[in-house]
Every structure is written in C-alpha cells, then in structure tokens.
Amino acid sequence: MPLLSLKNLSKRFDKTQAVADVSLDVERGEFFGLLGPSGCGKTTTLRMIAGLETPDSGSIEFDGRDITNLPAERRGFGMVFQNYALFPHLNVFENVAFGLRARHKPNPEIRERVKGALELVQLPGYEKRRVDELSGGQQQRVAIARAIAIEPALLLFDEPLSNLDVTLREETRGELRELVNRLGLTAVYVTHDQEEAFALCDRISVMVGGRILQTGLPRDLYEHPAQLLVGQFLGRNNLIRAIRLSAGKSELAEFQTLEGGHTIRIAVGDKNLVPLNQACILAIRPEHILITKLDDQLENAVPATVREINFAGATSSIKLDANGLTLEALALEAAGLSVGDHCIAVLPPERISLLRNE
C-alpha cells in the first residue's frame, strides 16, 4: 500500500483550473518528484498535500487514512519553501525550534533536536547566529533543519534550491538527497528544473496544464516520453512528423517522415500504434543519433548534409539537413566533420518513441 495517495484531486481559483483530476501514489521511503513548467499546478498540488489548500474535489490518503480535511498542523509533515520562510527576528536556534515549540515539546528535547538537526545539515554551532548573517545556502540549510527537526512523516519541498547559484545548487542537492536517504524519509519534491529532478528523484510525474501527463523513472521519461507535451517539455528531442505505413504486426513498424519522405522503422514492443496513414510524432534524443560517412545498410540510415556544428565543451551539437528533415545530433567529437559535408544519420529503431498528441 502506498504511503501517500492522491485520488482525482482538483482545485480551481476563480476561473482558473489550477489542478485537474490529479492522481498519484508515493511509496514509503521514496523521493518523488513533481516536474513541470511554472504555473502548471505543481505547487498547488503540494500545498494540498500539506493541508495549506483544500481541494475542490478528490481525496488525499496518508498511510491508509483519509486526511483530505485534516488541518495542516495535525498532519505532521515538514515543508521547505522556495523563499525559505525563515523568521528574520529569530536566531537560527529559534527558527529551527519553531515547529517543536508549536508542538509543546519540553525544552531539553527541543535543545537536543535542534542541535541534531543543525549537525545533520552541517551547521553545528550556528544556534546563535542571526538569519541575515547567513549566506543563501546556509539559510536553505536552516530551513531544511527546521523541517526535519519535527521528525516529519513526510517531507515536502517547493523549489527549495531555485534561489541558489548553479554551483551551490548542485552541491546542495547532492547533500539533500544523501540526507533524506540517511534519515529514511519519504519526500515529495516540486521543481521546474528537469536536471534537478533527474538527479534527486526515484520517480517523477510530469505535470503540464494542471494535469499529470506521465509518471515513471527518470531515465524512462527522458528516453521514452509518451506524449508530445512531455517530449517538448523535457527538451532537445528531435520531433519528427510522420505517418504510419505498415499494417502488419512485425517487431518493427514503418513510418514515412512528412519532411524528407524518409522511411523510418521503430521498435513496436507492446505499443498501441496509430492507424495507417494517420499523422503522428516520432521522437529521438540528439545523443542517440549516430553520424557516419559509411553506408553499411544500417537500419534507418538517412542521407544528410551538415549545416551547423556548435562546440559546447564535452559535446558538440551537429545540425543536419536530411532532404528537408532537420535533425540535431550530439557527439563527443565532431572531428572529421565540416559544414557542408555529406554524411549518414542513423536513427536506431529502439531509440525512437511514438508520441501521443493529447
């Protein structure tokens, strides 16, 4: 049985449908991500889990109990906000102790828990520091310490690293993941940053327009988006317009690209394919396209011309024109290729996804 279960949650603000029929399960000990663009409803969903917003319809269950209408203070959840929500008039000790005092814990226990929480976030001895004396990264750690000091049944994060610079954000997210694992906590993490979600989360729900479009492991979402909106949001997919040609049930299904007129085969597996002669979208990641100058009759070998080469440090982005079909490939080295060269772009069938346009 999942620890947290959302069932058909919906929330409207005036005429705006913020969340529409959202259902998901979070397992005990899981680091679960809600990933989507700004304004997609992910923070509203998190606030309903926390008890800070009440759903218009649907239910929330935690550990088998309906908590839909349970007040936030009785849920026992810890939350870390985007702006940290620290109290500037209180020192670090009192900020971390705030939730414990609200729960009327005895002073010796408060001192012990605050000390332990600050040690966990690598801020021992900071109890008497003023909040405005701390760096952004230190303030974020104090906010995390406050959330874990109450020993929460569930830890909720609302874009907690978005205000940090890139280097500190990468460092802090590694520490955060290690801390949550070490404490054996269950976490729900909201972010618009796909790299951050992929690095932190065990599973991710992609949310667009108030709805969950796809839930899965980070690698599965990255390599096999199920819908056009997911493929577009996760970025840098080659999106190829095509129609289905083959009617059989072989392992490979044939499609013809609308640009360039190329015949492309994709691995069928257990996919429900589109009907014959119906337009659809195929997707393949740039790093999965192979570039060669040899035509060895490989599957999905498409003649192309190099139009642009962009050096980007560890990789180079290579823009190709395949008779009107534009493709982007990523290569560790672009040695031997120059703009204007003729080459062969190979699209491995097992790397191509068929996207639903819903």
C-alpha positions in Angstrom: 0.0 0.0 0.0 1.4 3.4 -0.9 2.3 5.8 1.9 0.7 8.8 0.2 -2.2 8.5 -2.4 -3.8 11.4 -4.2 -7.1 10.5 -5.9 -8.7 12.7 -8.6 -7.6 16.0 -6.9 -8.9 19.2 -8.5 -8.5 22.8 -7.4 -9.9 26.0 -9.1 -9.0 29.6 -8.3 -11.9 31.8 -9.6 -12.0 30.8 -13.4 -8.5 29.2 -13.4 -8.3 25.4 -13.2 -5.0 25.1 -11.3 -5.2 21.3 -10.8 -7.4 18.9 -12.8 -8.1 15.3 -11.7 -4.6 14.5 -10.4 -4.0 11.0 -9.1 -0.6 9.6 -7.9 0.9 7.3 -5.4 4.1 7.8 -3.4 5.7 4.8 -1.8 7.3 4.7 1.7 10.9 5.8 1.6 10.6 7.2 -2.0 12.0 10.5 -3.2 9.1 11.5 -5.5 9.3 14.5 -8.0 6.6 16.7 -9.4 8.2 18.3 -12.5 6.6 20.9 -14.8 6.8 24.4 -16.1 5.8 27.5 -14.0 2.1 27.7 -13.4 1.3 24.1 -14.2 -0.3 23.4 -10.7 2.6 21.5 -9.0 2.9 23.9 -6.1 -0.9 23.9 -5.6 -0.8 20.1 -5.5 2.0 20.2 -2.9 0.0 22.8 -0.8 -3.0 20.5 -0.9 -0.8 17.6 0.4 0.5 19.9 3.1 -3.0 21.0 4.1 -2.4 24.6 3.2 -5.1 24.4 0.4 -8.3 22.4 0.4 -9.2 20.5 -2.8 -12.5 21.2 -4.5 -12.8 17.5 -5.2 -10.9 14.3 -4.8 -9.1 12.9 -1.7 -5.7 12.6 0.0 -4.8 9.4 1.9 -1.8 9.0 4.1 -0.8 5.7 5.5 -4.3 4.3 4.7 -6.1 7.2 6.4 -8.1 10.0 4.7 -6.5 13.3 5.6 -8.2 15.5 2.9 -9.8 17.8 5.5 -7.2 17.3 8.3 -5.6 20.7 9.4 -2.0 21.2 8.3 -0.7 21.3 11.9 -2.1 17.8 12.6 -0.6 16.1 9.5 3.0 16.0 10.9 4.5 17.0 7.6 7.7 19.1 7.2 7.8 21.7 4.4 10.7 23.6 2.8 9.6 26.6 0.8 11.2 28.3 -2.2 11.9 31.5 -0.2 12.9 29.6 2.9 10.2 31.3 5.0 12.6 31.9 7.9 11.8 34.4 10.7 14.3 37.3 10.4 13.7 38.4 14.0 14.6 35.0 15.4 18.1 33.5 15.5 19.0 30.1 13.9 18.1 28.2 17.1 14.6 29.7 17.4 13.9 29.2 13.7 14.7 25.5 13.9 12.9 25.2 17.2 9.7 26.9 15.9 7.8 23.7 15.0 8.9 22.0 18.1 7.6 24.8 20.3 4.3 24.8 18.4 4.1 21.1 19.4 4.8 22.0 23.1 7.9 19.8 23.3 9.9 20.2 26.6 13.0 22.5 26.4 15.6 19.7 26.9 14.1 17.8 24.0 14.0 21.0 21.9 17.7 21.7 22.5 18.6 18.2 21.7 16.6 18.1 18.4 17.8 21.5 17.2 21.4 20.5 17.9 20.9 17.2 16.0 19.2 18.9 13.0 21.9 21.5 12.6 24.6 18.8 12.7 22.7 16.9 10.0 22.8 19.9 7.7 26.4 20.7 8.6 25.7 23.8 10.6 26.8 22.9 14.1 27.4 25.8 16.4 25.2 28.2 14.4 22.5 28.3 17.0 23.0 32.0 18.0 23.6 33.4 14.5 21.2 35.9 13.1 19.4 34.7 9.9 20.5 37.8 8.0 24.2 36.9 8.7 23.9 33.7 6.8 24.5 33.1 3.1 21.7 31.8 0.8 22.9 28.3 1.0 23.2 28.4 4.8 19.6 29.8 5.1 18.4 27.0 2.9 20.1 24.5 5.3 18.4 26.2 8.3 15.0 25.8 6.5 15.7 22.1 5.9 16.9 21.7 9.6 13.6 23.2 10.8 11.6 20.8 8.6 13.5 17.7 9.8 13.6 18.7 13.5 10.0 17.7 13.9 10.8 14.2 12.6 8.2 14.5 9.9 6.2 11.6 8.5 6.6 13.2 5.1 8.9 15.9 3.8 7.7 18.4 1.2 9.9 20.6 -0.9 8.7 23.5 -3.0 11.5 24.5 -5.5 13.9 24.8 -2.5 17.1 25.3 -4.5 15.9 27.8 -7.1 17.4 30.8 -5.4 20.9 29.4 -5.2 23.6 29.9 -7.8 24.4 26.9 -10.1 27.4 25.6 -8.2 25.8 25.8 -4.8 22.6 24.3 -6.2 24.4 21.3 -7.4 26.3 20.8 -4.2 23.2 21.3 -2.0 21.0 18.9 -4.0 23.6 16.1 -3.5 23.7 16.7 0.2 19.9 16.9 0.3 19.5 13.5 -1.4 22.0 11.9 0.9 20.3 13.4 4.0 16.9 12.2 3.0 18.2 8.7 2.3 20.2 8.6 5.6 17.1 9.5 7.6 14.9 7.1 5.8 12.4 9.9 5.0 9.7 10.0 2.3 9.8 13.2 0.2 7.8 14.9 -2.5 9.9 17.5 -4.4 8.5 20.2 -6.7 10.7 21.7 -9.4 10.6 23.1 -12.9 14.3 22.0 -13.4 14.5 18.6 -15.2 18.2 18.2 -14.4 17.4 18.7 -10.7 14.5 16.3 -10.8 16.5 13.6 -12.6 19.4 13.9 -10.1 17.2 13.7 -7.0 14.1 11.7 -7.6 13.4 8.0 -7.7 10.2 8.6 -9.7 8.8 11.7 -11.4 5.4 12.9 -12.5 5.5 15.4 -15.4 2.7 17.9 -14.9 1.5 20.4 -17.6 -1.6 22.5 -17.5 -2.8 21.2 -14.2 -2.7 17.5 -15.3 -0.2 14.7 -14.8 0.8 13.5 -18.3 3.3 10.8 -17.4 4.8 9.2 -14.4 7.9 7.0 -14.4 11.6 6.5 -13.7 13.8 9.5 -14.7 15.5 7.5 -17.5 12.2 6.2 -18.9 10.8 9.7 -19.0 13.9 11.0 -20.6 14.3 8.3 -23.3 10.7 7.4 -23.9 8.3 10.3 -23.4 4.7 9.1 -24.1 3.1 12.4 -25.1 4.1 15.3 -27.3 3.9 17.8 -24.4 6.2 15.6 -22.3 8.7 15.3 -25.2 8.6 19.1 -25.7 9.0 20.0 -22.0 11.8 17.6 -21.4 13.6 19.3 -24.3 16.1 18.7 -27.1 14.0 15.8 -28.6 14.1 15.6 -32.4 10.3 15.7 -33.1 9.6 14.2 -36.5 6.2 14.4 -38.2 5.3 11.1 -39.9 2.5 8.8 -41.0 2.3 5.0 -40.4 2.9 2.8 -43.5 2.9 -0.8 -42.3 -0.2 -2.7 -41.4 1.5 -5.9 -40.1 2.4 -7.0 -36.6 6.1 -7.4 -37.1 8.6 -6.3 -34.5 9.3 -3.1 -36.5 6.6 -0.7 -37.7 7.3 1.5 -40.8 6.6 5.2 -40.9 7.2 7.8 -43.5 8.5 11.3 -42.5 6.4 14.2 -43.8 9.6 16.2 -44.2 12.2 14.5 -46.5 10.0 11.4 -47.3 12.3 9.0 -45.4 11.1 5.6 -44.3 11.7 5.1 -40.6 11.2 1.9 -38.7 10.6 1.9 -34.9 10.5 -1.0 -32.4 6.9 -1.8 -31.7 7.0 -3.8 -28.5 3.6 -3.5 -26.8 2.9 0.0 -28.1 -0.6 0.8 -29.3 0.3 2.2 -32.7 -1.6 4.9 -34.6 -3.8 3.8 -37.5 -2.5 3.5 -41.1 -2.0 6.8 -42.9 -2.6 8.9 -39.8 -0.2 11.7 -38.8 1.9 11.3 -35.6 5.1 12.4 -34.0 8.2 10.4 -33.6 10.9 11.5 -31.1 14.6 10.6 -30.7 17.2 12.3 -28.5 20.1 14.0 -30.2 22.7 11.8 -28.4 21.0 8.7 -29.8 21.5 9.7 -33.4 24.7 8.3 -34.9 26.7 10.0 -37.7 28.8 8.1 -40.1 30.2 8.6 -43.6 29.8 4.9 -44.4 26.6 3.5 -45.7 26.6 0.0 -44.3 22.9 -0.6 -44.9 22.1 0.2 -41.3 18.5 0.4 -40.1 17.1 3.9 -40.5 20.2 5.3 -42.3 19.2 8.7 -43.6 21.5 10.7 -46.0 22.1 14.2 -44.7 24.2 17.3 -45.0 26.0 19.0 -42.1 24.5 22.5 -41.8 26.0 23.7 -38.5 28.5 22.5 -35.8 28.4 24.1 -32.4 31.2 23.2 -29.9 29.8 23.0 -26.3 32.7 21.7 -24.3 32.3 18.0 -23.6 30.0 17.6 -26.7 29.3 19.2 -30.0 25.8 19.9 -31.4 25.6 19.0 -35.1 22.6 20.3 -37.1 21.8 18.1 -40.1 19.5 18.6 -43.2 18.1 15.3 -44.5 16.3 16.5 -47.6 14.2 19.0 -45.7 14.1 17.0 -42.4 16.1 18.9 -39.8 17.9 16.8 -37.2 20.2 17.6 -34.3 22.8 15.1 -33.1 25.2 15.3 -30.2 28.7 13.9 -30.5 31.6 13.7 -28.1 33.9 14.7 -31.0 33.0 16.3 -34.3 36.4 15.5 -35.7 36.3 14.8 -39.4 33.1 16.7 -40.0 32.7 20.1 -41.5 29.8 22.3 -42.6 28.7 21.2 -46.0 29.8 17.6 -45.6 27.6 14.7 -46.8 27.0 12.0 -44.2 24.6 9.3 -43.0 22.4 9.9 -39.9 21.4 6.6 -38.2 18.3 6.6 -36.0 18.3 3.3 -34.0 14.7 1.8 -34.1 14.8 1.0 -30.3 15.7 4.7 -29.5 12.6 6.2 -31.3 9.5 6.9 -29.3 6.0 7.3 -30.8 4.3 10.2 -29.0 0.6 10.6 -28.3 -0.7 14.1 -29.2 -3.2 14.6 -26.5 
